[in-house]
Amino acid sequence: MKGSYVFAALLLAPASLAALPPDKETVHVVGEGETLNGIANRAGVPRDRIIEANDLKPPYVVQVGRKLKIPRGSEGKAAERSIAARKSPSSDSLATASSYVVQPGDTLGSIAIRAQIPRVLIVEANGIADPYPVKLGQKLTLPRTRRHTVAEGETGFAIAYKYAVPWEQIAIANGIAEDAALPPGKVLLIPTIIAPPKAPAGMASASTAAAPGFAWPLSGPIRRGFKARGSSDFHDGIDITANRGDAVRTVAAGKVIYARNDPDQFGNLVVVDHGGGWHSAYGSLDRITVKQGEDVTKGERVGLVGDTSLTRNTELHFEMRKGGDPVDPVKYLPARP
């Protein structure tokens, strides 16, 4: 069967093209198993030029039998000029832009640096889920921050009151502790506050929910897995390695029943009651970004990855419990992100 597809693809190719080596083709008929990257590599033409010449759309899947223009000579140069015209704006212009269209080679981190906006604010403004991918052509809202220069004797409360932004959020945006000293002359970013997503109409409350559809709290390799009690090295949850400051998000809607430091074991810890006997716990946080008693929606940020647990590893210690008993989270979460 496989051979018949290849044979059919060959029949679609003009005889004059079939005789040309890949680096001389001006038109290529896609064969079985070929990808855009592979075609570009064999043709010796940048992938972006082929995308431009054929007006391809994300995710750039090419189908067997499709004829692709391979831009060469003056046509190729015209495609390059067109691509260059849409290249990323300079860092100076991006630092004041309110939106941005993702270009080839962009990452969320590189955009945040050039835009001079904390990565976490772009994530929240655009509802980007962990592991925070951005796609070519995606339009991002850039929550433009204001800047404030600390005056002699000025307090965090006074600054927060002036801009109507909680001091906790200003501290997070600037990567400082809430009780950090504020030396005169220090320049602070004043973030745009992004409201958390609202629960869909008619969603059951945490107290009446049965087994919520859980999601991963963040993406990353599992350094240490769950091991049931009864052995000397039992482990009630999983430890997910991540970068310091990565957002940790609720696995389902619920109510925060614990949000403070546990110095004996878990460090900064958040526990959420999802109803129906289900609880989730998020430990070793660098910072907690919710308060006890708050209602949270699925995917809402509860803290930032840190190393405040006894292990001192930069990771999330994550637990799930049903009726008070620890369960292996991997068995109740979807396929790894």
Buried (B, 14 or more C-beta within 10 A) or exposed (E): EEEEBEEEBEEBBEEEBEEBEBEEBBEBBBBBEBEBEBBBEBBEBBBBBBBBBBEBEEEBEBEBBBEBBBBBEEBBEBBBEEBEEEEBBEEEEBBEBEEBEBBBEBEBEBBBEBBBBBBBBBBBBBEBBBEBEBEBEBEBBBBBBEEBEBEEEBEBEEBBEEBEBBBBBBBBBBBBEEEEEBEEEBEBBBBBBBEBEEBEEEEEEBEEBEEBEBBBBBBBEBBBEBBEEEEEEEBBBBBBBBEEBBBBBBBBBBBBBBBEEBEEEBBBBBBBBBBBBBBBBBBBBBBBBBEEEBBBBBBBBBBBBBBBBBBEBBBBBBBBBBEEEBBBBEEBBEEEE
